[in-house]
């Protein structure tokens, strides 16, 4: 089974990253790029693979892993390993945000907080540093589940 994939600005950016790495844009890679461009969650390689084979059942798990590694090396996607779980991915472009990980469901919730950003800057400044990069991950359980 093979389904037609649409090209978006996001898929074009991901394709460019692979082309810059000297990699051919094969049909399986186009499917993987379209999945990444359309996702609003943080899938792991197996989730990407499962979505991909629903579109084109000739795609291999190794192609998914190789493509994700190439995209990560080119800075087009970010790899996250939340609480020792499998590596999960999201596109590198977009506004800065932090993550709240639900320990019961594994759901990853993106959020922004100007108060947290200001506090981080204040702490760094007080200690004589300038923040170059940071990643904030909060782990919790919904209050009503306890």
GUTOR-999103 format. One record per atom (N, C-alpha, C): residue number from 1; atom name; x, y, z. Coordinates in pm, whole numbers, plus 50000, padded with zeros to 5 digits. Layout:
<rs>
{r NUM, CA, {X, Y, Z}};
...
</rs>
This chain:
<rs>
{r 1, N, {50084, 49884, 50000}};
{r 1, CA, {50000, 50000, 50000}};
{r 1, C, {50089, 50124, 50000}};
{r 2, N, {50064, 50219, 49913}};
{r 2, CA, {50139, 50344, 49905}};
{r 2, C, {50041, 50458, 49891}};
{r 3, N, {50052, 50556, 49980}};
{r 3, CA, {49967, 50674, 49977}};
{r 3, C, {50047, 50794, 49932}};
{r 4, N, {49981, 50888, 49867}};
{r 4, CA, {50047, 51010, 49819}};
{r 4, C, {50068, 51105, 49936}};
{r 5, N, {50188, 51165, 49944}};
{r 5, CA, {50221, 51258, 50051}};
{r 5, C, {50225, 51399, 49996}};
{r 6, N, {50175, 51495, 50074}};
{r 6, CA, {50182, 51634, 50028}};
{r 6, C, {50310, 51700, 50079}};
{r 7, N, {50359, 51794, 50002}};
{r 7, CA, {50480, 51868, 50038}};
{r 7, C, {50440, 51999, 50104}};
{r 8, N, {50504, 52028, 50217}};
{r 8, CA, {50478, 52153, 50289}};
{r 8, C, {50609, 52228, 50307}};
{r 9, N, {50601, 52347, 50363}};
{r 9, CA, {50721, 52425, 50391}};
{r 9, C, {50811, 52349, 50488}};
{r 10, N, {50750, 52280, 50585}};
{r 10, CA, {50828, 52203, 50681}};
{r 10, C, {50900, 52086, 50615}};
{r 11, N, {50830, 52013, 50527}};
{r 11, CA, {50896, 51900, 50461}};
{r 11, C, {51008, 51950, 50370}};
{r 12, N, {50988, 52066, 50308}};
{r 12, CA, {51092, 52123, 50222}};
{r 12, C, {51217, 52154, 50303}};
{r 13, N, {51200, 52209, 50424}};
{r 13, CA, {51315, 52238, 50511}};
{r 13, C, {51387, 52112, 50554}};
{r 14, N, {51311, 52008, 50585}};
{r 14, CA, {51373, 51881, 50623}};
{r 14, C, {51445, 51818, 50505}};
{r 15, N, {51384, 51826, 50386}};
{r 15, CA, {51450, 51774, 50265}};
{r 15, C, {51581, 51847, 50241}};
{r 16, N, {51579, 51978, 50259}};
{r 16, CA, {51701, 52058, 50237}};
{r 16, C, {51813, 52010, 50330}};
{r 17, N, {51779, 51980, 50455}};
{r 17, CA, {51879, 51932, 50551}};
{r 17, C, {51941, 51801, 50502}};
{r 18, N, {51860, 51711, 50448}};
{r 18, CA, {51914, 51585, 50396}};
{r 18, C, {51996, 51606, 50270}};
{r 19, N, {51948, 51693, 50181}};
{r 19, CA, {52024, 51721, 50058}};
{r 19, C, {52160, 51783, 50092}};
{r 20, N, {52160, 51874, 50191}};
{r 20, CA, {52286, 51936, 50234}};
{r 20, C, {52384, 51832, 50290}};
{r 21, N, {52329, 51722, 50341}};
{r 21, CA, {52414, 51613, 50391}};
{r 21, C, {52457, 51520, 50279}};
{r 22, N, {52413, 51549, 50156}};
{r 22, CA, {52451, 51467, 50041}};
{r 22, C, {52369, 51341, 50027}};
{r 23, N, {52249, 51342, 50083}};
{r 23, CA, {52164, 51223, 50083}};
{r 23, C, {52053, 51238, 49980}};
{r 24, N, {52025, 51128, 49909}};
{r 24, CA, {51913, 51129, 49814}};
{r 24, C, {51782, 51128, 49889}};
{r 25, N, {51682, 51195, 49833}};
{r 25, CA, {51549, 51197, 49893}};
{r 25, C, {51467, 51087, 49827}};
{r 26, N, {51470, 50971, 49889}};
{r 26, CA, {51399, 50855, 49836}};
{r 26, C, {51252, 50861, 49881}};
{r 27, N, {51170, 50777, 49822}};
{r 27, CA, {51029, 50770, 49861}};
{r 27, C, {51013, 50741, 50012}};
{r 28, N, {51084, 50642, 50068}};
{r 28, CA, {51071, 50620, 50213}};
{r 28, C, {51109, 50743, 50295}};
{r 29, N, {51213, 50812, 50255}};
{r 29, CA, {51252, 50933, 50329}};
{r 29, C, {51147, 51042, 50317}};
{r 30, N, {51085, 51055, 50200}};
{r 30, CA, {50977, 51154, 50183}};
{r 30, C, {50862, 51124, 50278}};
{r 31, N, {50829, 50997, 50295}};
{r 31, CA, {50722, 50958, 50386}};
{r 31, C, {50759, 50996, 50529}};
{r 32, N, {50880, 50966, 50569}};
{r 32, CA, {50927, 50997, 50705}};
{r 32, C, {50925, 51148, 50728}};
{r 33, N, {50971, 51225, 50630}};
{r 33, CA, {50973, 51371, 50643}};
{r 33, C, {50832, 51427, 50654}};
{r 34, N, {50739, 51371, 50577}};
{r 34, CA, {50600, 51417, 50584}};
{r 34, C, {50541, 51388, 50722}};
{r 35, N, {50571, 51273, 50777}};
{r 35, CA, {50523, 51239, 50911}};
{r 35, C, {50577, 51338, 51013}};
{r 36, N, {50706, 51367, 51005}};
{r 36, CA, {50767, 51463, 51098}};
{r 36, C, {50707, 51602, 51083}};
{r 37, N, {50679, 51642, 50960}};
{r 37, CA, {50624, 51775, 50935}};
{r 37, C, {50481, 51788, 50987}};
{r 38, N, {50407, 51678, 50985}};
{r 38, CA, {50265, 51683, 51023}};
{r 38, C, {50241, 51654, 51171}};
{r 39, N, {50340, 51601, 51241}};
{r 39, CA, {50317, 51559, 51379}};
{r 39, C, {50317, 51677, 51476}};
{r 40, N, {50234, 51667, 51577}};
{r 40, CA, {50236, 51769, 51682}};
{r 40, C, {50271, 51706, 51817}};
{r 41, N, {50316, 51581, 51812}};
{r 41, CA, {50360, 51515, 51934}};
{r 41, C, {50511, 51494, 51927}};
{r 42, N, {50564, 51410, 52012}};
{r 42, CA, {50708, 51383, 52018}};
{r 42, C, {50727, 51233, 51998}};
{r 43, N, {50715, 51186, 51874}};
{r 43, CA, {50720, 51041, 51850}};
{r 43, C, {50860, 50984, 51866}};
{r 44, N, {50866, 50857, 51905}};
{r 44, CA, {50992, 50785, 51904}};
{r 44, C, {51006, 50718, 51767}};
{r 45, N, {51119, 50653, 51743}};
{r 45, CA, {51143, 50593, 51611}};
{r 45, C, {51039, 50486, 51578}};
{r 46, N, {50997, 50407, 51677}};
{r 46, CA, {50897, 50303, 51652}};
{r 46, C, {50763, 50364, 51612}};
{r 47, N, {50724, 50474, 51676}};
{r 47, CA, {50598, 50540, 51641}};
{r 47, C, {50606, 50595, 51498}};
{r 48, N, {50719, 50652, 51462}};
{r 48, CA, {50738, 50703, 51326}};
{r 48, C, {50730, 50586, 51227}};
{r 49, N, {50797, 50477, 51260}};
{r 49, CA, {50795, 50358, 51176}};
{r 49, C, {50652, 50306, 51157}};
{r 50, N, {50576, 50293, 51266}};
{r 50, CA, {50438, 50244, 51256}};
{r 50, C, {50354, 50335, 51166}};
{r 51, N, {50371, 50466, 51180}};
{r 51, CA, {50297, 50559, 51095}};
{r 51, C, {50341, 50546, 50950}};
{r 52, N, {50471, 50528, 50930}};
{r 52, CA, {50525, 50521, 50793}};
{r 52, C, {50476, 50396, 50719}};
{r 53, N, {50473, 50280, 50786}};
{r 53, CA, {50433, 50159, 50715}};
{r 53, C, {50283, 50158, 50683}};
{r 54, N, {50205, 50241, 50750}};
{r 54, CA, {50065, 50256, 50712}};
{r 54, C, {50053, 50330, 50578}};
{r 55, N, {50154, 50407, 50546}};
{r 55, CA, {50156, 50483, 50420}};
{r 55, C, {50226, 50403, 50311}};
{r 56, N, {50340, 50343, 50347}};
{r 56, CA, {50419, 50266, 50252}};
{r 56, C, {50481, 50149, 50327}};
{r 57, N, {50428, 50029, 50306}};
{r 57, CA, {50472, 49914, 50385}};
{r 57, C, {50610, 49860, 50346}};
{r 58, N, {50679, 49927, 50254}};
{r 58, CA, {50814, 49884, 50218}};
{r 58, C, {50920, 49955, 50303}};
{r 59, N, {50880, 50048, 50387}};
{r 59, CA, {50975, 50125, 50469}};
{r 59, C, {51028, 50037, 50582}};
{r 60, N, {51160, 50042, 50604}};
{r 60, CA, {51221, 49962, 50710}};
{r 60, C, {51249, 50049, 50833}};
{r 61, N, {51258, 49984, 50947}};
{r 61, CA, {51291, 50053, 51071}};
{r 61, C, {51431, 50113, 51063}};
{r 62, N, {51523, 50044, 50997}};
{r 62, CA, {51659, 50097, 50985}};
{r 62, C, {51660, 50227, 50904}};
{r 63, N, {51573, 50239, 50804}};
{r 63, CA, {51564, 50364, 50727}};
{r 63, C, {51515, 50477, 50817}};
{r 64, N, {51421, 50447, 50904}};
{r 64, CA, {51373, 50548, 50999}};
{r 64, C, {51489, 50593, 51088}};
{r 65, N, {51561, 50498, 51148}};
{r 65, CA, {51673, 50533, 51237}};
{r 65, C, {51781, 50613, 51164}};
{r 66, N, {51817, 50571, 51044}};
{r 66, CA, {51921, 50643, 50969}};
{r 66, C, {51876, 50785, 50934}};
{r 67, N, {51750, 50798, 50893}};
{r 67, CA, {51698, 50931, 50857}};
{r 67, C, {51694, 51023, 50978}};
{r 68, N, {51650, 50970, 51092}};
{r 68, CA, {51644, 51052, 51213}};
{r 68, C, {51784, 51097, 51254}};
{r 69, N, {51881, 51007, 51244}};
{r 69, CA, {52019, 51041, 51279}};
{r 69, C, {52074, 51150, 51188}};
{r 70, N, {52048, 51138, 51058}};
{r 70, CA, {52094, 51241, 50964}};
{r 70, C, {52030, 51376, 50995}};
{r 71, N, {51900, 51376, 51021}};
{r 71, CA, {51830, 51502, 51051}};
{r 71, C, {51881, 51563, 51181}};
{r 72, N, {51906, 51478, 51279}};
{r 72, CA, {51960, 51528, 51406}};
{r 72, C, {52099, 51587, 51386}};
{r 73, N, {52184, 51517, 51312}};
{r 73, CA, {52320, 51566, 51287}};
{r 73, C, {52320, 51700, 51214}};
{r 74, N, {52219, 51724, 51131}};
{r 74, CA, {52209, 51849, 51054}};
{r 74, C, {52137, 51958, 51134}};
{r 75, N, {52087, 51925, 51254}};
{r 75, CA, {52020, 52025, 51336}};
{r 75, C, {51876, 52051, 51298}};
{r 76, N, {51818, 51965, 51215}};
{r 76, CA, {51681, 51985, 51169}};
{r 76, C, {51578, 51933, 51269}};
{r 77, N, {51619, 51836, 51351}};
{r 77, CA, {51531, 51785, 51456}};
{r 77, C, {51610, 51778, 51587}};
{r 78, N, {51537, 51772, 51696}};
{r 78, CA, {51598, 51755, 51827}};
{r 78, C, {51559, 51620, 51883}};
{r 79, N, {51654, 51557, 51948}};
{r 79, CA, {51631, 51429, 52015}};
{r 79, C, {51614, 51458, 52164}};
{r 80, N, {51512, 51399, 52223}};
{r 80, CA, {51490, 51409, 52367}};
{r 80, C, {51483, 51268, 52424}};
{r 81, N, {51542, 51250, 52539}};
{r 81, CA, {51528, 51124, 52611}};
{r 81, C, {51468, 51159, 52746}};
{r 82, N, {51339, 51143, 52758}};
{r 82, CA, {51268, 51180, 52879}};
{r 82, C, {51268, 51063, 52977}};
{r 83, N, {51321, 51085, 53098}};
{r 83, CA, {51318, 50988, 53208}};
{r 83, C, {51363, 50849, 53165}};
{r 84, N, {51469, 50841, 53086}};
{r 84, CA, {51523, 50712, 53048}};
{r 84, C, {51441, 50634, 52948}};
{r 85, N, {51338, 50696, 52892}};
{r 85, CA, {51257, 50629, 52790}};
{r 85, C, {51327, 50629, 52656}};
{r 86, N, {51257, 50585, 52552}};
{r 86, CA, {51319, 50585, 52419}};
{r 86, C, {51339, 50729, 52369}};
{r 87, N, {51436, 50746, 52282}};
{r 87, CA, {51459, 50879, 52224}};
{r 87, C, {51334, 50921, 52148}};
{r 88, N, {51293, 51046, 52171}};
{r 88, CA, {51177, 51101, 52102}};
{r 88, C, {51223, 51225, 52027}};
{r 89, N, {51149, 51260, 51922}};
{r 89, CA, {51197, 51363, 51831}};
{r 89, C, {51094, 51473, 51811}};
{r 90, N, {51148, 51593, 51782}};
{r 90, CA, {51064, 51704, 51740}};
{r 90, C, {51147, 51792, 51649}};
{r 91, N, {51078, 51870, 51566}};
{r 91, CA, {51150, 51959, 51475}};
{r 91, C, {51223, 52067, 51554}};
{r 92, N, {51339, 52105, 51506}};
{r 92, CA, {51421, 52204, 51575}};
{r 92, C, {51370, 52346, 51554}};
{r 93, N, {51300, 52368, 51444}};
{r 93, CA, {51252, 52504, 51420}};
{r 93, C, {51134, 52535, 51511}};
{r 94, N, {51108, 52661, 51527}};
{r 94, CA, {50996, 52700, 51612}};
{r 94, C, {51044, 52772, 51736}};
{r 95, N, {50948, 52822, 51810}};
{r 95, CA, {50979, 52898, 51930}};
{r 95, C, {51031, 52806, 52041}};
{r 96, N, {51112, 52866, 52127}};
{r 96, CA, {51161, 52792, 52242}};
{r 96, C, {51043, 52754, 52332}};
{r 97, N, {51050, 52634, 52385}};
{r 97, CA, {50949, 52587, 52479}};
{r 97, C, {51012, 52484, 52571}};
{r 98, N, {50944, 52457, 52679}};
{r 98, CA, {50990, 52357, 52774}};
{r 98, C, {50891, 52242, 52772}};
{r 99, N, {50921, 52137, 52848}};
{r 99, CA, {50838, 52016, 52845}};
{r 99, C, {50796, 51974, 52984}};
{r 100, N, {50672, 51929, 52995}};
{r 100, CA, {50620, 51863, 53114}};
{r 100, C, {50585, 51722, 53072}};
{r 101, N, {50644, 51624, 53138}};
{r 101, CA, {50623, 51484, 53101}};
{r 101, C, {50534, 51418, 53207}};
{r 102, N, {50422, 51363, 53162}};
{r 102, CA, {50330, 51291, 53250}};
{r 102, C, {50390, 51153, 53278}};
{r 103, N, {50425, 51127, 53402}};
{r 103, CA, {50490, 51001, 53438}};
{r 103, C, {50398, 50880, 53423}};
{r 104, N, {50267, 50901, 53427}};
{r 104, CA, {50174, 50789, 53416}};
{r 104, C, {50142, 50753, 53272}};
{r 105, N, {50130, 50854, 53185}};
{r 105, CA, {50090, 50827, 53047}};
{r 105, C, {50204, 50842, 52947}};
{r 106, N, {50312, 50910, 52985}};
{r 106, CA, {50421, 50937, 52893}};
{r 106, C, {50395, 51057, 52803}};
{r 107, N, {50278, 51120, 52818}};
{r 107, CA, {50244, 51236, 52735}};
{r 107, C, {50346, 51348, 52760}};
{r 108, N, {50385, 51416, 52652}};
{r 108, CA, {50478, 51528, 52661}};
{r 108, C, {50400, 51654, 52628}};
{r 109, N, {50395, 51745, 52725}};
{r 109, CA, {50321, 51870, 52708}};
{r 109, C, {50421, 51983, 52693}};
{r 110, N, {50408, 52058, 52584}};
{r 110, CA, {50495, 52174, 52563}};
{r 110, C, {50433, 52295, 52631}};
{r 111, N, {50518, 52378, 52691}};
{r 111, CA, {50469, 52501, 52753}};
{r 111, C, {50576, 52608, 52747}};
{r 112, N, {50534, 52732, 52763}};
{r 112, CA, {50626, 52844, 52774}};
{r 112, C, {50588, 52924, 52898}};
{r 113, N, {50688, 52986, 52960}};
{r 113, CA, {50664, 53070, 53077}};
{r 113, C, {50768, 53181, 53080}};
{r 114, N, {50721, 53303, 53064}};
{r 114, CA, {50814, 53416, 53069}};
{r 114, C, {50875, 53427, 53209}};
{r 115, N, {50801, 53390, 53312}};
{r 115, CA, {50854, 53395, 53450}};
{r 115, C, {50972, 53300, 53466}};
{r 116, N, {50960, 53179, 53413}};
{r 116, CA, {51070, 53083, 53422}};
{r 116, C, {51191, 53134, 53344}};
{r 117, N, {51168, 53185, 53224}};
{r 117, CA, {51278, 53236, 53142}};
{r 117, C, {51350, 53351, 53214}};
{r 118, N, {51274, 53443, 53273}};
{r 118, CA, {51334, 53556, 53344}};
{r 118, C, {51413, 53508, 53465}};
{r 119, N, {51360, 53412, 53538}};
{r 119, CA, {51429, 53359, 53655}};
{r 119, C, {51560, 53292, 53615}};
{r 120, N, {51561, 53216, 53509}};
{r 120, CA, {51683, 53152, 53462}};
{r 120, C, {51788, 53255, 53425}};
{r 121, N, {51745, 53360, 53355}};
{r 121, CA, {51838, 53467, 53318}};
{r 121, C, {51894, 53536, 53442}};
{r 122, N, {51808, 53563, 53539}};
{r 122, CA, {51850, 53628, 53664}};
{r 122, C, {51953, 53542, 53738}};
{r 123, N, {51926, 53413, 53750}};
{r 123, CA, {52019, 53322, 53819}};
{r 123, C, {52153, 53317, 53747}};
{r 124, N, {52151, 53304, 53616}};
{r 124, CA, {52276, 53299, 53539}};
{r 124, C, {52354, 53429, 53555}};
{r 125, N, {52285, 53542, 53546}};
{r 125, CA, {52350, 53673, 53559}};
{r 125, C, {52414, 53686, 53698}};
{r 126, N, {52339, 53645, 53802}};
{r 126, CA, {52388, 53654, 53940}};
{r 126, C, {52515, 53569, 53959}};
{r 127, N, {52522, 53457, 53888}};
{r 127, CA, {52638, 53368, 53899}};
{r 127, C, {52749, 53403, 53799}};
{r 128, N, {52726, 53508, 53717}};
{r 128, CA, {52827, 53554, 53623}};
{r 128, C, {52828, 53479, 53490}};
{r 129, N, {52711, 53426, 53451}};
{r 129, CA, {52702, 53350, 53326}};
{r 129, C, {52600, 53411, 53232}};
{r 130, N, {52619, 53379, 53106}};
{r 130, CA, {52521, 53409, 53003}};
{r 130, C, {52470, 53275, 52951}};
{r 131, N, {52340, 53257, 52951}};
{r 131, CA, {52284, 53130, 52904}};
{r 131, C, {52300, 53120, 52753}};
{r 132, N, {52360, 53012, 52708}};
{r 132, CA, {52378, 52985, 52567}};
{r 132, C, {52267, 52894, 52517}};
{r 133, N, {52234, 52796, 52598}};
{r 133, CA, {52129, 52700, 52564}};
{r 133, C, {52078, 52639, 52692}};
{r 134, N, {51949, 52606, 52694}};
{r 134, CA, {51898, 52533, 52809}};
{r 134, C, {51780, 52447, 52765}};
{r 135, N, {51753, 52348, 52848}};
{r 135, CA, {51641, 52258, 52824}};
{r 135, C, {51579, 52229, 52960}};
{r 136, N, {51451, 52259, 52974}};
{r 136, CA, {51382, 52234, 53101}};
{r 136, C, {51279, 52124, 53081}};
{r 137, N, {51289, 52022, 53165}};
{r 137, CA, {51194, 51911, 53162}};
{r 137, C, {51138, 51895, 53303}};
{r 138, N, {51008, 51904, 53314}};
{r 138, CA, {50940, 51880, 53441}};
{r 138, C, {50870, 51746, 53432}};
{r 139, N, {50872, 51668, 53539}};
{r 139, CA, {50809, 51537, 53542}};
{r 139, C, {50702, 51539, 53650}};
{r 140, N, {50581, 51496, 53617}};
{r 140, CA, {50476, 51500, 53718}};
{r 140, C, {50361, 51406, 53689}};
{r 141, N, {50266, 51409, 53783}};
{r 141, CA, {50143, 51332, 53772}};
{r 141, C, {50028, 51430, 53791}};
{r 142, N, {49918, 51407, 53719}};
{r 142, CA, {49800, 51490, 53735}};
{r 142, C, {49753, 51478, 53878}};
{r 143, N, {49717, 51590, 53937}};
{r 143, CA, {49678, 51595, 54077}};
{r 143, C, {49559, 51503, 54106}};
{r 144, N, {49460, 51495, 54018}};
{r 144, CA, {49341, 51414, 54044}};
{r 144, C, {49368, 51264, 54036}};
{r 145, N, {49485, 51221, 53984}};
{r 145, CA, {49517, 51079, 53975}};
{r 145, C, {49578, 51027, 54104}};
{r 146, N, {49627, 51116, 54190}};
{r 146, CA, {49696, 51073, 54313}};
{r 146, C, {49600, 51028, 54418}};
</rs>
